[in-house]
């Protein structure tokens, strides 16, 4: 006598009971690439964000990959084209190509030229580029030039004039118009490690230990945390070895109090003029970090995607480690893909405490 097999034990759970169903109903773009779904009555499979009419749950089946859906006998939807790179991925790839074009160009390319290279209108390209990198094409090009100048000034045998021309400036005059914005000081001062530049600083105390705040003529250039105030002062001296460090007056100590107040109560917010000094890539990362809302976190991989460099998660982690503006550039809001806390320049326990306070806010 034949054994009777209970097919109900082998049948898949109904689609509406699957945790992916709400994301499908919401047309969640963030789920694109993470799974696909097929519709029995049409014979096609789609992305979660597909704008096609929502199928009945009893006709829906979920698939981890395109290959799985096709092996099951389904063909790709002609509307959302699930077997091709998603629109966001296509845009990220275009932006990455344009970033390489800017980096290789001797002159700053015009917006129209960059838009033509990307195959988009100037208006649309400007929006896509800023959404992917956090900065405008012009700001990115200026930051890239600043990196070239810093690299040129770091060469022991190169003159200031040579560094300026190698960075793509046609004349010294054009460079000096923007040198303060690029370097925070004159090229000679930068090359001399900040000689004759003045850095005003003060050290305060908060529940997380000592905190140092320093300001250049352009804005706050360092916010450092630690257990030893003297060590913080030495760290600042190492960053600006030849600058003149000046103790802050009463007005400056009010700024320190504002930073301390933000550490203790993140709901207060922190709006300070910042003097960001880093490579073009680092500044893209730092601007992306500033867009993470208090109480939220993002992974290194997510930040890499946001700035148009999806394969640069490790470089994003290095940019976070190079951040010298604690809490103002909230690198404490970046975690591992699994949500676990990773390294933090000022200690993992401080990172945990900051996140816990922001979560309560």
C-alpha positions in Angstrom: 0.0 0.0 0.0 1.3 3.4 -1.0 2.3 5.9 1.7 0.3 9.1 1.6 2.5 12.2 1.6 1.1 15.3 3.4 2.0 18.0 0.9 0.9 20.8 3.3 4.1 20.1 5.3 6.2 20.8 2.2 4.3 23.7 0.9 5.7 27.3 1.2 4.1 29.6 3.7 1.6 32.0 2.3 3.2 35.2 0.9 1.3 37.5 3.2 2.8 35.7 6.2 6.4 36.2 4.9 8.3 39.1 6.5 9.2 40.3 3.0 5.5 40.9 2.1 5.2 44.3 3.9 8.3 45.5 2.0 6.8 44.4 -1.2 3.5 46.2 -0.4 5.5 49.3 0.4 7.5 49.1 -2.9 10.6 49.4 -0.7 13.5 50.4 -3.0 16.0 49.6 -0.2 15.0 45.9 -0.6 15.9 45.9 -4.3 18.6 43.3 -4.8 18.0 41.7 -1.5 15.1 39.5 -2.8 12.8 39.1 -5.8 9.3 38.0 -6.2 7.4 36.1 -8.9 3.7 36.1 -9.9 2.3 32.7 -10.9 -0.5 34.2 -13.0 1.8 36.3 -15.2 4.9 34.1 -15.2 7.2 37.1 -14.5 9.5 38.0 -11.6 10.1 41.6 -10.3 12.0 43.8 -7.9 10.3 44.7 -4.7 10.0 48.3 -5.9 8.3 47.4 -9.2 5.4 49.8 -9.9 3.3 47.0 -11.4 -0.1 46.3 -9.9 0.2 44.4 -6.6 -0.5 40.7 -7.1 -2.7 38.6 -4.9 -0.6 37.0 -2.1 -1.6 33.5 -3.0 0.0 34.0 -6.5 3.3 35.4 -5.1 6.5 33.5 -4.4 9.8 35.0 -3.1 13.3 34.3 -4.5 16.7 35.2 -3.2 18.2 35.7 -6.6 17.3 36.3 -10.3 18.8 32.9 -11.1 16.5 31.2 -8.6 13.4 32.8 -10.1 14.5 31.9 -13.7 15.2 28.3 -12.7 11.7 28.2 -11.3 10.5 29.1 -14.8 9.8 32.8 -14.5 11.0 35.5 -16.9 12.2 39.0 -16.0 9.6 41.8 -15.8 10.0 44.3 -18.8 9.0 47.2 -16.6 11.4 47.0 -13.6 14.1 44.8 -15.4 15.1 42.9 -12.3 18.0 41.2 -14.1 19.7 44.5 -14.8 21.5 46.9 -12.3 19.0 48.9 -10.3 18.6 52.6 -11.1 20.4 53.6 -7.9 23.3 51.3 -8.7 23.4 52.7 -12.3 23.5 56.2 -11.0 26.2 55.3 -8.4 28.3 53.8 -11.2 27.9 56.9 -13.3 28.8 59.2 -10.4 31.9 57.1 -9.6 33.0 57.4 -13.3 32.5 61.2 -13.1 34.5 61.4 -9.9 37.4 59.7 -11.6 37.0 62.1 -14.6 37.2 65.1 -12.2 40.2 63.6 -10.4 42.1 63.1 -13.8 41.2 66.5 -15.3 43.8 69.3 -15.3 41.0 71.9 -15.3 37.7 71.8 -13.4 35.3 70.4 -16.0 32.1 72.5 -16.6 28.8 71.2 -15.3 27.5 70.8 -18.9 30.6 68.7 -19.9 30.2 66.4 -16.9 26.4 66.1 -17.6 27.1 65.1 -21.2 29.6 62.5 -20.0 27.0 61.0 -17.7 24.3 61.1 -20.4 22.0 63.3 -18.3 20.7 66.9 -18.5 22.8 69.4 -16.4 19.9 69.9 -14.0 19.3 66.2 -13.5 23.0 65.4 -13.3 23.6 68.1 -10.6 20.8 66.5 -8.4 22.0 62.9 -9.0 25.6 63.8 -8.2 24.7 65.7 -5.0 22.4 62.9 -3.8 25.1 60.3 -4.3 28.1 62.2 -2.9 26.6 64.8 -0.5 28.3 67.7 -2.4 27.9 69.5 -5.7 30.2 68.6 -8.7 32.0 72.0 -8.2 32.5 71.4 -4.5 33.9 67.9 -5.2 36.2 69.3 -7.9 37.5 72.0 -5.5 38.1 69.4 -2.8 40.0 67.3 -5.3 42.2 70.2 -6.3 42.8 70.9 -2.6 44.1 67.3 -2.3 46.4 67.8 -5.2 47.8 71.0 -3.7 48.3 69.3 -0.3 50.1 66.3 -2.0 52.3 68.7 -4.0 53.2 70.7 -0.9 54.1 67.5 0.9 56.9 66.9 -1.6 60.2 68.0 -0.1 61.8 69.2 -3.3 58.7 70.9 -4.9 58.1 74.6 -4.8 54.8 76.2 -3.8 54.4 77.5 -7.4 55.0 74.0 -8.8 52.4 72.5 -6.4 49.9 75.2 -7.5 50.4 74.5 -11.3 50.5 70.7 -10.9 47.1 71.0 -9.2 45.6 72.5 -12.3 45.6 76.3 -11.6 46.6 78.5 -14.5 48.0 81.2 -12.2 49.1 81.9 -8.7 46.4 84.6 -8.4 43.6 82.2 -9.1 44.8 79.8 -6.5 45.4 82.4 -3.8 41.8 83.5 -4.2 40.7 80.2 -2.8 43.8 79.1 -0.8 42.2 79.8 2.6 39.1 77.8 1.8 41.3 74.9 0.6 44.0 74.8 3.2 42.8 77.0 6.0 46.1 79.0 5.7 48.6 80.1 3.1 50.5 77.4 1.2 53.8 78.5 3.0 52.1 78.1 6.4 50.6 74.8 5.4 54.0 73.5 4.2 55.6 74.7 7.5 53.1 72.7 9.5 50.8 75.7 10.3 53.6 78.1 11.2 52.2 81.5 12.3 48.6 80.2 12.2 46.7 80.7 15.4 44.6 77.9 17.0 42.4 78.9 19.9 41.5 76.0 22.3 40.0 75.1 25.6 39.5 71.9 27.6 36.3 71.1 29.5 34.9 68.1 31.4 31.8 66.1 30.7 30.3 62.8 31.8 32.4 61.0 29.1 35.7 62.5 30.3 37.7 65.4 29.1 36.9 67.2 25.9 39.0 69.6 23.9 37.6 72.1 21.4 39.9 74.0 19.0 39.1 76.7 16.5 41.0 78.2 13.6 40.1 81.4 11.7 37.7 79.3 9.6 35.9 77.4 12.3 36.1 74.5 14.8 39.0 72.3 13.6 39.2 69.8 16.5 36.9 68.2 19.0 38.8 65.6 20.9 37.7 63.4 23.8 39.7 61.3 26.3 40.6 60.7 29.9 43.8 62.8 30.1 43.5 66.6 29.3 47.3 66.8 28.8 47.1 64.0 26.2 44.4 65.9 24.3 46.6 69.0 24.2 49.5 67.0 22.9 47.2 65.5 20.2 46.2 69.0 19.1 49.9 70.0 19.0 50.7 67.0 16.9 48.0 68.0 14.4 49.3 71.6 14.1 53.0 71.2 15.1 54.0 74.8 14.2 50.8 76.7 14.9 50.5 79.1 17.8 48.1 77.5 20.3 46.2 80.1 22.4 44.0 79.4 25.4 40.4 80.3 24.9 38.8 83.4 26.4 35.4 83.5 28.1 33.5 83.8 24.8 35.3 80.7 23.4 34.6 78.7 26.6 30.9 79.3 25.8 31.5 77.3 22.6 33.1 74.5 24.7 30.0 74.6 26.9 27.8 74.2 23.9 29.7 71.1 22.8 29.6 69.6 26.3 25.8 70.4 26.4 25.3 68.5 23.2 27.2 65.5 24.5 25.0 65.4 27.6 21.7 66.2 25.8 21.8 65.4 22.0 18.3 66.9 21.6 19.9 70.4 22.0 21.6 70.0 18.5 25.0 71.3 17.5 25.4 74.1 14.9 29.0 75.2 14.7 31.1 76.6 11.8 33.5 73.7 11.0 37.0 73.8 9.5 37.1 70.4 7.7 40.6 69.4 6.5 40.7 66.1 4.6 40.9 64.5 1.2 38.0 64.8 -1.2 37.0 61.2 -0.3 37.1 61.9 3.4 35.0 65.1 3.1 32.4 63.1 1.1 32.2 60.6 3.9 32.1 63.2 6.6 29.2 65.1 4.9 27.3 61.8 4.6 27.8 61.2 8.3 26.3 64.6 9.1 23.1 63.5 7.3 22.6 60.6 9.6 19.8 61.7 12.0 20.5 61.6 15.8 19.0 58.3 17.1 19.8 56.5 13.8 22.8 54.5 12.6 24.2 53.4 9.3 26.7 50.8 8.3 30.0 51.4 6.6 28.7 49.7 3.5 25.6 51.9 3.4 27.7 55.0 3.7 29.9 53.7 0.8 26.8 53.3 -1.3 25.5 56.8 -0.4 28.7 58.5 -1.7 28.7 56.5 -4.9 31.5 54.1 -4.0 29.8 50.8 -3.0 33.0 48.9 -2.8 34.8 51.3 -0.5 33.4 50.3 2.9 37.0 49.8 4.3 38.0 53.3 3.0 34.9 54.7 4.7 36.0 53.1 8.0 39.4 54.8 7.6 37.8 58.1 6.9 35.8 57.7 10.1 39.0 56.9 12.0 40.6 60.1 10.6 37.8 62.3 11.8 39.1 64.8 14.4 35.7 66.4 15.1 34.0 64.1 17.6 30.1 64.5 17.7 30.2 67.4 15.2 31.0 64.8 12.5 29.0 61.9 14.0 31.2 58.9 13.1 29.8 57.3 16.3 26.6 56.6 14.3 28.4 54.2 11.9 28.2 50.6 12.9 29.0 47.2 11.3 26.5 45.6 8.9 25.2 43.3 11.6 24.6 46.3 13.9 27.5 45.6 16.2 29.7 48.5 17.4 33.1 48.7 15.8 36.2 50.7 16.7 35.9 54.3 17.7 38.7 56.8 17.9 37.7 57.9 21.4 36.8 54.4 22.7 33.9 52.0 22.1 32.3 52.7 25.5 32.0 56.4 24.6 30.4 55.4 21.3 27.9 53.2 23.1 27.1 55.9 25.5 26.5 58.5 22.8 24.2 56.1 20.8 22.2 55.2 23.9 21.7 58.9 24.7 20.6 59.7 21.2 18.3 56.7 21.1 16.5 58.0 24.2 16.2 61.4 22.5 
